[in-house]
Amino acid sequence: MLKNLQAEIQALGKYVVQQSRSNLTKQKHNVSKDLYNSIKYEETETQNGYSIKWIMENYGNFLDQGVHGTKSSYVTAKNSPFKYKESSSLMGLEYHTGIFAKWAQKKNIRLRDEKGKFKKGNYKSIGFVIARSIKEKGIRPSFFFTKAFDNALKRFPPLLIEAMTQDIIDLIKNNNEQN
């Protein structure tokens, strides 16, 4: 029924996805492409029009908004809804150790021995050090999604209003032609 509005909502969804992905790549947060590939939008027709929501891997929210650490935090992460608690279990740290070990391996981050030579393997140790550091210091927000969404809010409202207006005109024309 509201085909012009639907087309603009789809354009809005695609714009935010494309800009978010571009921001991830520019900020060098696109190591495994898992987050990049997970960013999508869903648009649904509701009783009152259309609804749109964006979907991504859960950790995308932490990367976008940042995380407040237990000992210190990045100033920009203070407004984040996410924070580590001092009492966070070691089990959580062990879980993240594996994730960061895989990340370190993909980035080819290695430890050096006393002589300055790279050690082989040992990614689990690197993963633990990174996980502990993030728990203490937090994560600096990247706003890769927030910036894309904010830019879309500046750009799309006039286009959405124009599309809705055209749909209303089309509905009136179709109604008059039927009578």
C-alpha positions in Angstrom: 0.0 0.0 0.0 2.7 2.5 1.0 5.2 1.5 -1.6 7.1 4.8 -1.6 7.5 4.8 2.2 8.5 1.1 2.1 11.2 1.9 -0.5 12.6 4.8 1.6 12.6 2.6 4.7 14.6 0.0 2.8 17.0 2.6 1.6 17.4 3.8 5.2 18.1 0.3 6.4 20.7 -0.3 3.6 22.3 3.0 4.2 22.9 2.4 8.0 24.2 -1.1 7.2 26.6 0.1 4.5 27.8 3.0 6.6 28.3 0.8 9.7 30.3 -1.7 7.8 32.4 1.1 6.2 33.1 2.5 9.7 34.1 -0.9 11.0 36.6 -1.3 8.1 38.0 2.3 8.4 38.5 1.9 12.1 40.3 -1.5 11.5 37.7 -3.4 13.6 37.0 -5.9 10.8 39.4 -8.7 11.6 37.2 -11.8 11.2 34.4 -10.2 9.2 31.9 -11.9 11.6 30.6 -8.6 12.9 30.7 -7.0 9.5 28.7 -9.8 7.9 26.2 -9.9 10.8 25.0 -6.3 10.4 21.6 -6.4 8.8 18.2 -4.8 9.0 14.7 -6.1 9.2 11.7 -4.1 8.1 8.2 -5.2 9.0 4.8 -3.9 8.1 2.8 -3.0 11.2 -0.8 -1.9 11.8 0.4 1.7 11.7 2.9 1.6 8.9 6.4 0.1 9.0 9.0 -0.8 11.6 12.7 -1.2 11.1 15.4 -2.7 13.3 19.1 -3.4 12.9 20.7 -6.7 13.9 24.3 -7.6 14.6 26.5 -9.9 16.7 26.0 -9.0 20.4 29.6 -7.9 20.8 28.9 -5.2 18.3 27.0 -3.3 21.0 30.1 -3.3 23.2 32.4 -2.2 20.4 30.0 0.6 19.4 29.1 1.9 22.9 32.4 0.9 24.8 32.7 -0.8 28.1 33.6 0.8 31.4 36.5 -1.1 33.1 36.9 -2.0 36.7 40.1 0.1 37.4 40.0 2.8 34.9 38.0 3.6 31.8 38.1 5.6 28.7 36.3 9.0 29.3 34.0 8.3 26.4 33.0 4.9 27.8 31.6 6.5 31.0 28.2 7.0 29.3 28.1 3.4 28.2 25.5 1.1 29.6 28.1 -1.7 29.7 30.6 -2.1 32.5 32.7 -4.8 34.1 32.1 -5.4 37.8 35.1 -6.1 40.1 33.3 -9.3 41.2 33.1 -10.6 37.6 33.9 -14.3 37.6 37.1 -15.8 36.3 34.9 -18.1 34.2 33.9 -15.1 32.1 37.6 -14.2 31.8 38.4 -17.7 30.7 35.6 -17.6 28.1 37.0 -14.3 26.7 40.5 -15.6 26.8 39.6 -18.1 24.0 37.9 -15.4 21.9 40.9 -13.0 22.2 43.4 -15.9 21.6 41.7 -16.5 18.2 41.7 -12.7 17.5 45.4 -12.5 18.4 46.2 -15.4 16.1 44.3 -13.8 13.2 46.2 -10.5 13.8 49.5 -12.5 14.2 50.2 -11.0 17.6 52.9 -13.0 19.4 54.9 -12.9 22.6 58.7 -12.6 22.6 61.1 -14.5 24.7 64.0 -13.0 26.8 66.2 -12.8 23.7 63.5 -10.9 21.8 62.6 -13.8 19.5 59.0 -14.6 18.8 57.6 -17.5 20.7 55.6 -20.1 18.8 51.9 -20.6 19.7 51.1 -19.3 23.2 47.9 -17.5 21.9 46.0 -18.6 25.1 48.4 -16.5 27.2 48.0 -13.5 24.9 44.2 -14.0 25.0 44.3 -14.0 28.8 46.4 -10.9 29.0 44.1 -9.1 26.6 40.9 -10.2 28.4 42.3 -9.1 31.8 43.4 -5.8 30.3 40.0 -5.1 28.8 38.3 -6.1 32.1 40.4 -3.5 34.0 40.6 -0.7 31.4 37.4 -1.3 29.4 36.8 -0.8 25.7 37.0 2.6 24.0 33.7 3.2 22.1 34.0 3.2 18.3 30.5 4.5 17.6 30.7 2.6 14.2 26.9 2.1 14.3 25.9 5.2 16.3 27.6 7.5 13.8 25.9 5.7 10.8 22.5 5.9 12.5 22.9 9.6 13.5 23.9 10.5 9.9 20.8 8.6 8.6 18.6 10.6 11.1 19.9 13.8 9.5 19.5 12.6 6.0 16.3 10.5 5.8 13.4 12.3 7.6 12.7 14.7 4.6 12.8 11.7 2.2 10.5 9.7 4.4 8.0 12.6 4.7 8.1 13.0 0.9 7.5 9.3 0.3 4.6 9.3 2.8 3.1 12.4 1.1 3.4 10.7 -2.3 1.7 7.5 -1.0 -1.2 9.6 0.5 -1.6 11.4 -2.9 -1.6 8.0 -4.7 -4.2 6.6 -2.3 -6.4 9.6 -2.8 -6.1 9.3 -6.6 -6.8 5.6 -6.5 -9.8 6.2 -4.2 -11.2 8.9 -6.6 -10.7 6.7 -9.6 -12.7 3.9 -8.0 -15.6 6.2 -7.2 
